[in-house]
Amino acid sequence: MGVQELRGEQLRAARALLRWSQKKLADEASKISPVSSDTIKRWEAIDGVVNATTTAVSAVVRTIEKAGVELLNDGQPGARLVRTNPSATEG
C-alpha cells in the first residue's frame, strides 16, 4: 500500500482491530519517527486521505502492519486483521 493513500477511516479501523489507544499507536510509531497522540487524533477525524508528512504516515502504516493489520485500498479502502499477535495488541 502506498503511504500517501492512508485514510482517516482506515486508521480508526486499524486501531480498533488492534484494540490500541491513540497514545499506544503514537508511542509505537514514534519508535520509527516522532508521532504524537494529538496527531493520531487529528488524522482519525479526517474522512478521506490524510495529508501529512510521508515520514510520519509511513511510521504509522509500518507500525500498524507490523502489529498484524493490513490496510486495503482496492477501490474500497479498509483494514483487516491478518494475524493475531497477543503481545502486540496489549495496551
Beta strands, then each sheet from edge to edge (+ up, - down):
strand 1: 69-72
strand 2: 78-81
sheet 1: 1+ 2-
end
